[in-house]
Amino acid sequence: MMFKQLFSAFKSGEVLDRAFSQLDEMLDHAQWMFIRANEVLHRKTAAEEVKESLYSRDKSINELLRSIRRKIVRHLTVNPGSEVAASLVLMSVAKDAERIGDYCKNVFEVGQCYKDDYHVSRYHDPLEDACTRVVGLFDTVRRGFRESDTGLAKAALKTADKIGDDCDRVIEQLLGDEQSISTHEAVAYSLLARHYKRVSSHLANVATAVLGKVDELDFRP
């Protein structure tokens, strides 16, 4: 069953419709966390100013995930065999949204712990570009999922793949770099490359729901 059919199933009942809205709430919280974490990373905002709010939003994401699961279980218990495919899709992508929140916390922790500046443009510049594209990817994925727009979903996957490739390239270059770079700075670059790639990858998983069948979730060529 393709997502357009699943989307209509979401809208056919109040329980799944509410769960569907809660998924977008999760992504909204995660997007806020990602932006704030990178503001801390670039010294635009003090870590102390946003830490409590950032971790509070992560707790909200976790609570929303549990709420979605409860709604799905309750719905399937009361209506056995009803909208199982839609429920499985929502359960899968909600877990992706929860993982995004965790990686946003990881970005924040890099900014909180690494106190020095970023001096090496060959690593800093591509990571800056990846960060900017991840922020835009949140908007594309959220809109594509809400509207069941396959064009936006395909665009999201293309962007996520490019972000992943660029982040992999940063790590490969770091491992083979024979030029002088401080250990702390190299660790910061490698962690950011990993975290940005994982955020974009989980967003891409959400986008696959718009394009594929239930058994193809999280997979693409």
BASE-989814 format. One record per residue: residue in three letters; x, y, z of N, C-alpha, C in turn. Coordinates in steps of 0.001 Angstrom, whole numbers, plus 500000, padded with zeros to 6 digits. Atoms other than C-alpha are relative to their C-alpha. Example, Ala and Ser with C-alpha at 12.3 -4.5 7.8 and 13.67 -1.06 7.14 Angstrom:
2
+--------+--------+--------+--------+--------+--------+--------+--------+--------+--------+
: residu :   n_c1 :   n_c2 :   n_c3 :  ca_c1 :  ca_c2 :  ca_c3 :   c_c1 :   c_c2 :   c_c3 :
+--------+--------+--------+--------+--------+--------+--------+--------+--------+--------+
:    ALA : 500890 : 498810 : 500000 : 512300 : 495500 : 507800 : 500900 : 501200 : 500000 :
:    SER : 499180 : 498810 : 499940 : 513670 : 498940 : 507140 : 499230 : 501090 : 500730 :
+--------+--------+--------+--------+--------+--------+--------+--------+--------+--------+
This chain:
221
+--------+--------+--------+--------+--------+--------+--------+--------+--------+--------+
: residu :   n_c1 :   n_c2 :   n_c3 :  ca_c1 :  ca_c2 :  ca_c3 :   c_c1 :   c_c2 :   c_c3 :
+--------+--------+--------+--------+--------+--------+--------+--------+--------+--------+
:    MET : 500851 : 498808 : 500000 : 500000 : 500000 : 500000 : 500890 : 501247 : 500000 :
:    MET : 499196 : 498794 : 500092 : 501461 : 503382 : 498981 : 499533 : 501027 : 501022 :
:    PHE : 500253 : 499079 : 498902 : 501589 : 506355 : 501318 : 498724 : 500808 : 499813 :
:    LYS : 501233 : 499219 : 500188 : 498701 : 508262 : 499720 : 498799 : 499250 : 500554 :
:    GLN : 501071 : 500805 : 499414 : 496453 : 505386 : 500720 : 500111 : 499992 : 501520 :
:    LEU : 499786 : 499983 : 498553 : 498019 : 505296 : 504168 : 499587 : 501333 : 500587 :
:    PHE : 500342 : 498657 : 499524 : 497549 : 509043 : 504507 : 498492 : 500114 : 500215 :
:    SER : 501448 : 499940 : 499850 : 493822 : 508666 : 503958 : 499552 : 499191 : 501209 :
:    ALA : 500318 : 500795 : 498813 : 493799 : 505996 : 506659 : 500261 : 500806 : 501265 :
:    PHE : 499724 : 499134 : 498856 : 495437 : 508438 : 509075 : 498811 : 500931 : 500247 :
:    LYS : 501061 : 499004 : 499882 : 492666 : 510918 : 508358 : 498620 : 499392 : 500222 :
:    SER : 501312 : 500629 : 499873 : 489913 : 508358 : 508705 : 499567 : 499815 : 501450 :
:    GLY : 500352 : 500170 : 498596 : 490067 : 508195 : 512482 : 500699 : 501019 : 500866 :
:    GLU : 499468 : 498946 : 499128 : 490636 : 510674 : 515273 : 501286 : 499573 : 500689 :
:    VAL : 498834 : 500470 : 499255 : 493187 : 508512 : 517102 : 501262 : 500094 : 499157 :
:    LEU : 498821 : 499963 : 500864 : 495595 : 508066 : 514187 : 500266 : 501416 : 499497 :
:    ASP : 499824 : 498619 : 500435 : 494985 : 511632 : 513036 : 500781 : 500791 : 501049 :
:    ARG : 499287 : 499323 : 498925 : 496143 : 512903 : 516434 : 501444 : 499511 : 500088 :
:    ALA : 498649 : 500552 : 499977 : 499141 : 510577 : 516375 : 500835 : 500573 : 498855 :
:    PHE : 499331 : 499416 : 501160 : 500008 : 511898 : 512922 : 500459 : 501423 : 500318 :
:    SER : 499648 : 498630 : 499617 : 499965 : 515474 : 514278 : 501127 : 500015 : 501015 :
:    GLN : 498952 : 500064 : 498990 : 502151 : 514425 : 517190 : 501363 : 499730 : 499371 :
:    LEU : 498730 : 500211 : 500700 : 504803 : 513195 : 514764 : 500568 : 501332 : 499523 :
:    ASP : 499520 : 498706 : 500459 : 505006 : 516680 : 513277 : 500478 : 500846 : 501182 :
:    GLU : 499527 : 499316 : 498796 : 505306 : 518060 : 516826 : 501408 : 499533 : 500368 :
:    MET : 498669 : 500538 : 499713 : 508290 : 515764 : 517352 : 501043 : 500627 : 499089 :
:    LEU : 499054 : 499428 : 500949 : 509976 : 517043 : 514208 : 500181 : 501497 : 500224 :
:    ASP : 499900 : 498571 : 499689 : 509196 : 520646 : 515164 : 500954 : 500220 : 501179 :
:    HIS : 499093 : 499915 : 498856 : 510906 : 520160 : 518535 : 501443 : 499714 : 499568 :
:    ALA : 498656 : 500387 : 500424 : 513872 : 518449 : 516868 : 500651 : 501092 : 499157 :
:    GLN : 499457 : 498922 : 500822 : 514282 : 521255 : 514340 : 500456 : 501166 : 500879 :
:    TRP : 499624 : 498938 : 499053 : 514300 : 523827 : 517153 : 501292 : 499631 : 500710 :
:    MET : 498792 : 500461 : 499315 : 516907 : 521747 : 518997 : 501221 : 500087 : 499102 :
:    PHE : 498863 : 499982 : 500928 : 519109 : 521462 : 515909 : 500501 : 501425 : 499794 :
:    ILE : 499615 : 498604 : 500219 : 519079 : 525211 : 515290 : 500679 : 500568 : 501244 :
:    ARG : 499404 : 499475 : 498756 : 519770 : 526085 : 518953 : 501364 : 499360 : 500265 :
:    ALA : 498725 : 500683 : 499759 : 522532 : 523471 : 519212 : 501104 : 500602 : 499145 :
:    ASN : 498989 : 499421 : 500877 : 524317 : 524985 : 516242 : 500289 : 501459 : 500342 :
:    GLU : 499722 : 498651 : 499510 : 523933 : 528470 : 517664 : 501012 : 499945 : 501149 :
:    VAL : 499024 : 500198 : 498921 : 525794 : 527226 : 520740 : 501358 : 499639 : 499403 :
:    LEU : 498769 : 500446 : 500653 : 528362 : 525560 : 518500 : 500787 : 501178 : 499439 :
:    HIS : 499352 : 498854 : 500636 : 529089 : 528873 : 516756 : 500055 : 501232 : 500901 :
:    ARG : 499865 : 498947 : 498987 : 529046 : 530920 : 519976 : 499009 : 501148 : 499792 :
:    LYS : 501039 : 498983 : 500156 : 525902 : 532816 : 518942 : 499069 : 500019 : 501212 :
:    THR : 500827 : 500144 : 498808 : 524107 : 531584 : 522055 : 500794 : 499236 : 501049 :
:    ALA : 499308 : 500707 : 498921 : 525505 : 530537 : 525431 : 499286 : 498693 : 500306 :
:    ALA : 500580 : 501308 : 499708 : 524986 : 526885 : 526288 : 499047 : 500062 : 501187 :
:    GLU : 500828 : 499903 : 498790 : 523562 : 527842 : 529685 : 498617 : 500591 : 499708 :
:    GLU : 501264 : 499343 : 500323 : 520823 : 529898 : 528018 : 498972 : 499045 : 499401 :
:    VAL : 500935 : 500884 : 500715 : 519334 : 527025 : 526037 : 499996 : 498565 : 500511 :
:    LYS : 499866 : 501403 : 499586 : 520398 : 523844 : 527852 : 498709 : 499451 : 500585 :
:    GLU : 501215 : 500499 : 499351 : 517287 : 523514 : 530011 : 498871 : 499821 : 498987 :
:    SER : 501063 : 500090 : 501005 : 514912 : 524240 : 527122 : 500269 : 498880 : 499008 :
:    LEU : 499646 : 501022 : 500980 : 516803 : 521942 : 524785 : 499728 : 498597 : 500545 :
:    TYR : 500234 : 501318 : 499417 : 516711 : 518974 : 527152 : 498517 : 499794 : 500319 :
:    SER : 501437 : 500097 : 499778 : 513083 : 519751 : 527991 : 499285 : 499590 : 498717 :
:    ARG : 500615 : 500379 : 501287 : 512198 : 519515 : 524305 : 500299 : 498550 : 499659 :
:    ASP : 499681 : 501403 : 500254 : 514015 : 516213 : 524049 : 499088 : 499091 : 500816 :
:    LYS : 500937 : 500770 : 499187 : 511879 : 514913 : 526921 : 498605 : 500018 : 499382 :
:    SER : 501305 : 499916 : 500659 : 508794 : 516162 : 525075 : 499934 : 499063 : 498797 :
:    ILE : 499934 : 500917 : 501142 : 509891 : 514224 : 521991 : 499800 : 498561 : 500475 :
:    ASN : 500144 : 501360 : 499469 : 510226 : 511071 : 524079 : 498578 : 499725 : 500470 :
:    GLU : 501383 : 500158 : 499537 : 506805 : 511624 : 525645 : 499040 : 499865 : 498827 :
:    LEU : 500847 : 500092 : 501187 : 505250 : 512152 : 522221 : 500131 : 498629 : 499342 :
:    LEU : 499804 : 501337 : 500552 : 506795 : 508900 : 520981 : 499190 : 498973 : 500787 :
:    ARG : 500770 : 500931 : 499174 : 505286 : 507020 : 523905 : 498501 : 500185 : 499791 :
:    SER : 501416 : 499729 : 500230 : 501944 : 508735 : 523313 : 499539 : 499416 : 498671 :
:    ILE : 500336 : 500563 : 501309 : 501963 : 507736 : 519649 : 499874 : 498481 : 500093 :
:    ARG : 500061 : 501461 : 499847 : 502727 : 504141 : 520582 : 498742 : 499562 : 500731 :
:    ARG : 501223 : 500354 : 499258 : 499903 : 504082 : 523130 : 498770 : 500121 : 499126 :
:    LYS : 501159 : 499791 : 500871 : 497453 : 505491 : 520607 : 499891 : 498880 : 498969 :
:    ILE : 500025 : 501049 : 501019 : 498449 : 502927 : 517994 : 499571 : 498671 : 500603 :
:    VAL : 500370 : 501262 : 499348 : 498215 : 499992 : 520407 : 498517 : 499997 : 500367 :
:    ARG : 501406 : 499896 : 499617 : 494865 : 501209 : 521716 : 499100 : 499882 : 498773 :
:    HIS : 500799 : 500027 : 501232 : 493565 : 501731 : 518187 : 499913 : 498587 : 499439 :
:    LEU : 499994 : 501340 : 500577 : 494621 : 498283 : 516989 : 499319 : 498988 : 500924 :
:    THR : 500691 : 500893 : 499061 : 493253 : 496639 : 520163 : 498489 : 500103 : 499835 :
:    VAL : 501437 : 499770 : 500147 : 489843 : 498221 : 519701 : 499532 : 499633 : 498594 :
:    ASN : 500355 : 500257 : 501400 : 489928 : 497812 : 515907 : 501008 : 499031 : 499382 :
:    PRO : 499001 : 500959 : 500504 : 491946 : 494634 : 515204 : 499937 : 499870 : 498484 :
:    GLY : 499923 : 500123 : 501451 : 493142 : 494467 : 511628 : 499720 : 501280 : 499260 :
:    SER : 500347 : 498746 : 500656 : 492172 : 498078 : 510958 : 501221 : 500904 : 499864 :
:    GLU : 498945 : 499023 : 500265 : 494746 : 500379 : 509341 : 501343 : 499572 : 500581 :
:    VAL : 498750 : 500528 : 499461 : 497643 : 498134 : 510353 : 501191 : 500621 : 499272 :
:    ALA : 498887 : 499450 : 500770 : 499858 : 499402 : 507539 : 500276 : 501438 : 500398 :
:    ALA : 499822 : 498609 : 499586 : 499256 : 503039 : 508482 : 500645 : 500077 : 501373 :
:    SER : 499463 : 500012 : 498641 : 500030 : 502228 : 512100 : 501479 : 499637 : 500005 :
:    LEU : 498600 : 500402 : 500073 : 503292 : 500481 : 511208 : 500875 : 501121 : 499442 :
:    VAL : 499257 : 498875 : 500571 : 504405 : 503432 : 509074 : 500241 : 501061 : 501062 :
:    LEU : 499891 : 498948 : 498994 : 503711 : 505901 : 511844 : 500934 : 499578 : 501136 :
:    MET : 499134 : 500516 : 498938 : 505418 : 503715 : 514461 : 501468 : 500089 : 499575 :
:    SER : 498627 : 500001 : 500490 : 508544 : 503459 : 512299 : 500581 : 501414 : 499929 :
:    VAL : 499449 : 498657 : 500183 : 508946 : 507136 : 511433 : 500032 : 500782 : 501312 :
:    ALA : 499952 : 499346 : 498692 : 508151 : 508233 : 515001 : 501300 : 499656 : 500710 :
:    LYS : 498721 : 500383 : 499403 : 511212 : 506283 : 516158 : 501139 : 500775 : 499348 :
:    ASP : 498979 : 499179 : 500669 : 513279 : 508100 : 513525 : 500008 : 501412 : 500571 :
:    ALA : 500088 : 498650 : 499448 : 512025 : 511428 : 514871 : 500621 : 500058 : 501390 :
:    GLU : 499410 : 500044 : 498654 : 513037 : 510385 : 518394 : 501515 : 499951 : 499932 :
:    ARG : 498547 : 500101 : 500150 : 516550 : 509493 : 517239 : 500595 : 501342 : 499567 :
:    ILE : 499512 : 498680 : 500410 : 516901 : 512903 : 515589 : 500217 : 500879 : 501218 :
:    GLY : 499841 : 499222 : 498778 : 516348 : 514518 : 518977 : 501278 : 499645 : 500733 :
:    ASP : 498771 : 500429 : 499335 : 519190 : 512457 : 520424 : 501233 : 500579 : 499316 :
:    TYR : 498828 : 499462 : 500712 : 521602 : 513558 : 517697 : 500089 : 501516 : 500124 :
:    CYS : 499961 : 498554 : 499758 : 520605 : 517187 : 518196 : 500641 : 500295 : 501354 :
:    LYS : 499327 : 499871 : 498705 : 521611 : 516788 : 521836 : 501500 : 499801 : 499849 :
:    ASN : 498583 : 500255 : 500210 : 524931 : 515389 : 520642 : 500708 : 501206 : 499388 :
:    VAL : 499422 : 498790 : 500586 : 525555 : 518479 : 518482 : 500166 : 501067 : 501074 :
:    PHE : 499925 : 499033 : 498903 : 524777 : 520666 : 521486 : 501177 : 499690 : 500917 :
:    GLU : 498935 : 500393 : 499088 : 527237 : 518698 : 523618 : 501383 : 500288 : 499412 :
:    VAL : 498733 : 499607 : 500627 : 530024 : 519277 : 521075 : 500238 : 501493 : 500235 :
:    GLY : 499868 : 498559 : 499792 : 529358 : 523012 : 521276 : 500251 : 500360 : 501451 :
:    GLN : 499831 : 499737 : 498571 : 529205 : 522872 : 525057 : 501412 : 499632 : 500476 :
:    CYS : 498712 : 500516 : 499513 : 532468 : 520929 : 525477 : 501198 : 500579 : 499263 :
:    TYR : 498870 : 499493 : 500772 : 534647 : 522290 : 522670 : 500003 : 501523 : 500069 :
:    LYS : 499971 : 498564 : 499707 : 535660 : 525804 : 523695 : 500831 : 500812 : 499020 :
:    ASP : 499107 : 499285 : 500902 : 538157 : 526683 : 520965 : 499263 : 500410 : 498725 :
:    ASP : 500573 : 499609 : 501283 : 537535 : 528212 : 517523 : 500240 : 498907 : 498967 :
:    TYR : 499820 : 500926 : 501115 : 537341 : 526385 : 514205 : 500907 : 500682 : 498976 :
:    HIS : 498966 : 499318 : 500773 : 540479 : 527176 : 512222 : 500213 : 499424 : 498603 :
:    VAL : 499634 : 500704 : 501232 : 540606 : 524680 : 509334 : 498822 : 500045 : 499024 :
:    SER : 501132 : 499758 : 500897 : 538387 : 525843 : 506488 : 499634 : 498783 : 499156 :
:    ARG : 500300 : 501169 : 500842 : 538691 : 522595 : 504492 : 499057 : 499030 : 500701 :
:    TYR : 500971 : 500801 : 499250 : 536659 : 520934 : 507254 : 498826 : 500841 : 500474 :
:    HIS : 501048 : 499132 : 499454 : 534737 : 523840 : 508725 : 498975 : 500386 : 498941 :
:    ASP : 500916 : 499502 : 501034 : 533263 : 525110 : 505439 : 498996 : 498947 : 499525 :
:    PRO : 501004 : 500999 : 500430 : 531700 : 521830 : 504204 : 499030 : 499612 : 501109 :
:    LEU : 500903 : 500306 : 498897 : 530273 : 521188 : 507668 : 499001 : 501128 : 500220 :
:    GLU : 500920 : 498865 : 499939 : 528789 : 524694 : 507752 : 498910 : 499854 : 498946 :
:    ASP : 500961 : 500177 : 501093 : 527161 : 523977 : 504402 : 499033 : 498858 : 500316 :
:    ALA : 500859 : 501134 : 499636 : 525860 : 520617 : 505640 : 498979 : 500418 : 501045 :
:    CYS : 500904 : 499527 : 498950 : 524361 : 522287 : 508710 : 498853 : 500808 : 499400 :
:    THR : 501023 : 499175 : 500633 : 522517 : 524837 : 506571 : 498999 : 499148 : 499230 :
:    ARG : 500883 : 500854 : 500793 : 521135 : 522120 : 504307 : 499128 : 499102 : 500885 :
:    VAL : 500815 : 500801 : 499090 : 519966 : 520024 : 507266 : 498801 : 500806 : 500503 :
:    VAL : 501107 : 499147 : 499551 : 517885 : 522962 : 508526 : 498907 : 500049 : 498929 :
:    GLY : 500968 : 499995 : 501092 : 516222 : 523194 : 505104 : 499354 : 498644 : 499800 :
:    LEU : 500527 : 501354 : 500167 : 515800 : 519418 : 505017 : 498844 : 499732 : 500960 :
:    PHE : 501119 : 500134 : 499059 : 513608 : 519553 : 508121 : 498707 : 500521 : 499359 :
:    ASP : 501193 : 499404 : 500600 : 511182 : 521875 : 506288 : 499469 : 499145 : 498857 :
:    THR : 500407 : 500801 : 501152 : 511153 : 519737 : 503142 : 499328 : 498702 : 500433 :
:    VAL : 500537 : 501284 : 499548 : 510551 : 516471 : 504990 : 498663 : 500186 : 500699 :
:    ARG : 501255 : 499787 : 499271 : 507860 : 517870 : 507282 : 498858 : 500332 : 499042 :
:    ARG : 501047 : 499649 : 500961 : 505931 : 519415 : 504414 : 499659 : 498807 : 499111 :
:    GLY : 500245 : 501162 : 500851 : 506366 : 516351 : 502217 : 499184 : 498936 : 500694 :
:    PHE : 500736 : 501008 : 499246 : 505085 : 514057 : 504956 : 498563 : 500447 : 500242 :
:    ARG : 501360 : 499494 : 499730 : 502116 : 516287 : 505848 : 499125 : 499934 : 498760 :
:    GLU : 500777 : 499892 : 501230 : 501057 : 516647 : 502211 : 500079 : 498756 : 499126 :
:    SER : 499795 : 501200 : 500801 : 502081 : 513190 : 500993 : 500500 : 500355 : 498600 :
:    ASP : 499463 : 499464 : 501255 : 504125 : 514953 : 498303 : 501249 : 499206 : 499603 :
:    THR : 498877 : 500841 : 500409 : 506359 : 512494 : 496466 : 501146 : 500823 : 499414 :
:    GLY : 498951 : 499148 : 500537 : 508229 : 515304 : 494712 : 500896 : 500549 : 501099 :
:    LEU : 499223 : 499497 : 498868 : 509294 : 516809 : 498027 : 500780 : 498867 : 500661 :
:    ALA : 499306 : 501137 : 499390 : 510168 : 513366 : 499371 : 501245 : 499634 : 499198 :
:    LYS : 498840 : 500314 : 500838 : 512460 : 512670 : 496406 : 501085 : 501068 : 500145 :
:    ALA : 499039 : 498918 : 499803 : 514095 : 516077 : 496825 : 500709 : 499853 : 501344 :
:    ALA : 499419 : 500197 : 498668 : 514635 : 515323 : 500514 : 501044 : 498890 : 499985 :
:    LEU : 499052 : 501109 : 500066 : 516332 : 512009 : 499757 : 501279 : 500414 : 499275 :
:    LYS : 498835 : 499535 : 500746 : 518623 : 513647 : 497212 : 500874 : 500898 : 500873 :
:    THR : 499254 : 499108 : 499111 : 519613 : 516340 : 499707 : 500686 : 499215 : 501112 :
:    ALA : 499428 : 500796 : 498910 : 520148 : 513815 : 502505 : 501196 : 499186 : 499526 :
:    ASP : 498880 : 500770 : 500540 : 522374 : 511675 : 500289 : 501227 : 500883 : 499792 :
:    LYS : 498884 : 499078 : 500218 : 524501 : 514704 : 499392 : 500636 : 500389 : 501339 :
:    ILE : 499478 : 499676 : 498673 : 524839 : 515682 : 503052 : 500834 : 498835 : 500536 :
:    GLY : 499284 : 501175 : 499525 : 525862 : 512138 : 503925 : 501332 : 499819 : 499311 :
:    ASP : 498749 : 500134 : 500756 : 528464 : 511991 : 501155 : 501029 : 501039 : 500443 :
:    ASP : 499080 : 498937 : 499589 : 529972 : 515330 : 502193 : 500550 : 499749 : 501400 :
:    CYS : 499543 : 500297 : 498644 : 530127 : 514289 : 505849 : 500983 : 498827 : 500000 :
:    ASP : 499058 : 501124 : 500123 : 531788 : 510982 : 504919 : 501346 : 500489 : 499483 :
:    ARG : 498762 : 499475 : 500577 : 534332 : 512916 : 502882 : 500835 : 500740 : 501044 :
:    VAL : 499282 : 499303 : 498926 : 535222 : 515098 : 505870 : 500727 : 499000 : 500890 :
:    ILE : 499380 : 501002 : 499127 : 535888 : 512017 : 508008 : 501154 : 499303 : 499299 :
:    GLU : 498927 : 500641 : 500763 : 537933 : 510339 : 505271 : 501225 : 500903 : 499917 :
:    GLN : 498885 : 499061 : 500097 : 540066 : 513464 : 504853 : 500693 : 500166 : 501350 :
:    LEU : 499409 : 499893 : 498663 : 540568 : 513767 : 508604 : 500904 : 498807 : 500298 :
:    LEU : 499232 : 501202 : 499712 : 541790 : 510185 : 508842 : 501302 : 499949 : 499190 :
:    GLY : 498809 : 500035 : 500838 : 544287 : 510725 : 506023 : 500814 : 501282 : 500012 :
:    ASP : 499357 : 498681 : 500005 : 545330 : 514283 : 506870 : 501372 : 499934 : 500662 :
:    GLU : 498643 : 499973 : 499460 : 549073 : 514680 : 507335 : 500415 : 501409 : 500415 :
:    GLN : 499709 : 498641 : 499580 : 548862 : 518409 : 507994 : 499670 : 500169 : 501483 :
:    SER : 500165 : 499774 : 498575 : 548914 : 519843 : 511490 : 498586 : 500475 : 500325 :
:    ILE : 501312 : 499608 : 499497 : 545554 : 520036 : 513260 : 499886 : 499471 : 501427 :
:    SER : 500076 : 500424 : 498597 : 544854 : 519891 : 516988 : 499047 : 498818 : 500142 :
:    THR : 500830 : 501183 : 499769 : 543381 : 516673 : 518321 : 498576 : 500389 : 500354 :
:    HIS : 501334 : 499589 : 499571 : 540463 : 518467 : 519976 : 499170 : 500505 : 498822 :
:    GLU : 500735 : 499473 : 501140 : 539523 : 520280 : 516785 : 499633 : 498887 : 499028 :
:    ALA : 500277 : 501126 : 500888 : 539803 : 517112 : 514705 : 498848 : 499154 : 500528 :
:    VAL : 501090 : 500765 : 499395 : 537529 : 515288 : 517161 : 498665 : 500723 : 499806 :
:    ALA : 501228 : 499223 : 500184 : 534977 : 518119 : 516972 : 499476 : 499867 : 498574 :
:    TYR : 500423 : 500123 : 501402 : 534914 : 517977 : 513163 : 499427 : 498612 : 499720 :
:    SER : 500461 : 501362 : 500288 : 534548 : 514194 : 513086 : 498651 : 499723 : 500660 :
:    LEU : 501285 : 500191 : 499324 : 531731 : 514217 : 515654 : 498875 : 500730 : 499271 :
:    LEU : 501028 : 499231 : 500704 : 529841 : 516950 : 513814 : 499633 : 499343 : 498678 :
:    ALA : 500269 : 500676 : 501271 : 530215 : 515131 : 510506 : 499089 : 498800 : 500225 :
:    ARG : 500820 : 501177 : 499690 : 528770 : 512004 : 512095 : 498584 : 500399 : 500397 :
:    HIS : 501325 : 499609 : 499509 : 525908 : 513794 : 513847 : 499143 : 500604 : 498894 :
:    TYR : 500761 : 499409 : 501103 : 524875 : 515852 : 510793 : 499522 : 498906 : 499046 :
:    LYS : 500389 : 501087 : 500901 : 524876 : 512711 : 508668 : 498848 : 499198 : 500584 :
:    ARG : 501047 : 500803 : 499389 : 522719 : 510830 : 511163 : 498663 : 500748 : 500045 :
:    VAL : 501243 : 499224 : 500022 : 520181 : 513653 : 511477 : 499383 : 499951 : 498602 :
:    SER : 500530 : 500006 : 501371 : 519854 : 513839 : 507682 : 499518 : 498612 : 499603 :
:    SER : 500392 : 501364 : 500335 : 519654 : 510043 : 507428 : 498642 : 499646 : 500604 :
:    HIS : 501294 : 500285 : 499375 : 516779 : 509798 : 509907 : 498885 : 500829 : 499362 :
:    LEU : 500996 : 499218 : 500738 : 514971 : 512628 : 508129 : 499675 : 499322 : 498673 :
:    ALA : 500231 : 500727 : 501251 : 515435 : 510671 : 504911 : 499109 : 498787 : 500226 :
:    ASN : 500855 : 501149 : 499693 : 513858 : 507637 : 506582 : 498535 : 500412 : 500080 :
:    VAL : 501372 : 499499 : 499958 : 510769 : 509734 : 507288 : 499489 : 500217 : 498576 :
:    ALA : 500399 : 499730 : 501385 : 510716 : 510757 : 503622 : 499698 : 498719 : 499225 :
:    THR : 500260 : 501242 : 500735 : 510842 : 507123 : 502449 : 498568 : 499523 : 500183 :
:    ALA : 501388 : 500405 : 499774 : 507394 : 506639 : 503969 : 499075 : 500560 : 498931 :
:    VAL : 500837 : 499371 : 501026 : 505986 : 508993 : 501344 : 500141 : 499282 : 498668 :
:    LEU : 499707 : 500573 : 501311 : 507573 : 507078 : 498471 : 499697 : 498515 : 499867 :
:    GLY : 499988 : 501442 : 500172 : 507488 : 503402 : 499255 : 498902 : 499243 : 500691 :
:    LYS : 500900 : 500905 : 499318 : 505633 : 500436 : 500574 : 500510 : 499785 : 501419 :
:    VAL : 499646 : 500185 : 498604 : 505652 : 499466 : 504220 : 501286 : 499192 : 500144 :
:    ASP : 498811 : 500848 : 499865 : 508303 : 496753 : 503711 : 501252 : 500676 : 499453 :
:    GLU : 498862 : 499287 : 500549 : 510568 : 499324 : 502003 : 500394 : 501218 : 500837 :
:    LEU : 499651 : 498895 : 499146 : 510666 : 501833 : 504852 : 501472 : 499943 : 500387 :
:    ASP : 498594 : 499850 : 499606 : 514219 : 503086 : 505606 : 500967 : 499448 : 498958 :
:    PHE : 499111 : 500547 : 501008 : 515582 : 501450 : 502457 : 499841 : 500761 : 498683 :
:    ARG : 500004 : 499395 : 501329 : 516560 : 503009 : 499141 : 501308 : 499659 : 499310 :
:    PRO : 498775 : 500330 : 500705 : 519156 : 502401 : 496413 : 501142 : 500889 : 500452 :
+--------+--------+--------+--------+--------+--------+--------+--------+--------+--------+
